[in-house]
Amino acid sequence: MQIDVQLQAANLAPAIRRLFELAAGKARMLDRSWDPARGTPVVTVKGKYTARNWTQWTEGFLYGIPLLIFDATGDPAMLEIGRGKTRANMAVHVTHHGVHDHGFNNLSTYGNLRRLMQEGRIPHNAWELSFYELAIKASASVQAARWSAAADGRGYVYSFNGPHSLFIDTMRTLRIMSLAAQMGHVMQGENDARISLLSRVLAHGITTARFNIYYGNGRDHYDTPALAGRTVHEAIFNINDGRFRCPNSQQGYSPFSTWTRGLAWAILGFAEQLEFLQASLRDRRMERESAAVAEAVPVFEKAAQATAEFYINQAAAADGICYWDTGAPGMERLGDFRARPADPFNDHEPVDASAAAIAAQGLLRLAKYLGATPRQQALATRLQQAGLSITRTLLSDNYLAADPDHEGILLHSVYHRPNGWDHIPPGRKAPCGESSLWGDYHMVELALYVHRLASGGRYYQFFDPPGAAD
């Protein structure tokens, strides 16, 4: 991709203000039009949100978007939508035993509300804060209970596919367990056995780094140095003995290509956990596990850097936008796609702007993390400028749904290409022009992150800064 080395966060401020205005209008429209009896909105078809039930993993984004808009603009109507709908509708997600996505649903809602209160953005209320914290602690324990042991003594939070399945997506949902651990919560198992949530965060991350990411060290015939950082959506294990069996892909083209949204989850998930682990080493509440944290950090760093470099060098077009899978069969017909901007309207393979929005935030967070180390300054600068360059592209008219009748915010998102779940407009041969709720949420979250960088505001993170509880 082509990286603008001169671009600064402040340069994007006018476009970000426009984004928040646009997003507020879409949030109000969807709040008025969506009937909860239809389920949860997932993707748009002809510009209108529809349910696409696999699991109800996007409802937290529906209410989280107005909370993020309130964060940026102070619009009380956005707070009321997000807070009121969280209180009314999200309890079922707190105790949902069938999914791995608690961090998506419950940190986007209860987590954002708690953060806003901790930051003084909404009035402090002890009972209300306890309500949010109880939801987070319960959600974290339910997610952590979905545990499969691995042969090396570690293990992983298994996906909704079952105990054999480790999804790369979970690296971003894992953060609800991290926050609960920071709040001092401990999961209890059989015979009152006390189980550290942080230990499960670390074990899951190390297992993911080992089996869902390739480093060019010849793990299999396709694991070449040129493709270091390639990410697999799903790792399959034998649940009888915990041994790894094979890579797999639920939403990508193949186990030996990279589904780019999975790649983006890895970049952001590992980068955000590195920020958390760095803070945890200075947090008295977690000092007992500092040795385990110190062991995990270099593993997480290696995974984060490898996936970030792969995105920039292999997955992204010149403008920083990626297609939905690096090895999809139509990619060959696109020629050297990396040498020119992505084409959302091509006849061969769709782009996935939602993956680009997720990846951009991950690149920016990793840049900040690495920038604290003098020997990593050059890489940190490169990652920061790449993240800002992607953000600028996503804020352009090519990717924002400026049409007031379109219910989405970020255009050209792809859900499940192998299943054919994405709308193809008449006269087109590939999906384009539609939005997804996760794409909209992560676009607004990316804008909030860059907005705080540009304005010099408090750094946006899901956890408490060290010393906050002192």
FENLIN-V839424 format. One line per field, one symbol per residue. phi: phi as a letter, one per 20 degrees, with the letter a starting at -180 (. if undefined). psi: psi as a letter, one per 20 degrees, with the letter a starting at -180 (. if undefined). burial: 1 if it has 9 or more other C-alpha atoms within 8 Angstrom, else 0. Layout:
phi: ???
psi: ???
burial: ???
This chain:
phi: .edefefcgffegfffgfgfffffffffffffeeegfeodfcceclndfcecfdceedfffgefgffffggedmfffffffffffffecegfffdfedcddffffeffdgffffffffemfcgfbgffffffffffffffffffffcdedfenerbfeeffpfeddefgfgeeffffffffffnfceddglmfedfffffgfffffffffddcdcmdmgbfeedgfdgngcdfcddceffcmefdaebbedefbfdcdffffgfgfgfffffffgffgfffddffcffdfffffffgfffffffffffffffedeeffenedefbfdgfefffemeffebffdfdfedbfecfffffffgffffffffffffdgfdfffgffffffffffggffeeffceefgfeeeeddemdcecffemedfdfgnddcgamdccffffffffffffgfgfffemfgfebedffgnfef
psi: qppoiipqhhhigghhggghgghgghggghhhhpohiibppgqqokjpqqqnofrmiihhhghhghhhggghhjohhggggggghghhiihhhhkoijrjkhhgghhiehghggghghijhqqpoghgghgghggggggghgghimppqrhjicaqoqriiriipoqhhihhihhhhgghghijqpqpbqkkpppphhhhgggggggghhiipqjkkkhahjnqhikpippqgpppqoihijqpgqqrpgiagrijroohhggghgggghghhggghghhijohijhhkhghghhhghghgggggghghggghhhqahjiqqrhphjqhihhiibmhiirqqnijrjgqqrnhhhhgghghgggghggghiiohijgggggghghgghggggghirhhipnioiipirgprlqpfnghikippoqpiriqqrjrrqhhggghghgghgghghghikrppoqirpqpihi.
burial: 10000010110110110011011101101100000000111111101111100000011111111111111100000110111011000110111100111111111111111111100000000000100110111111111101111110011111100011111111111111111111001110000000111111111111111011111100000011001111111111111001110011101111101111111111111111111110111010011011011001101110111111111101111111111111110010000011011101010111111111111111111111111000011011111111111111111100111000011111111111100001111001111111111111111111111111110000000110010000
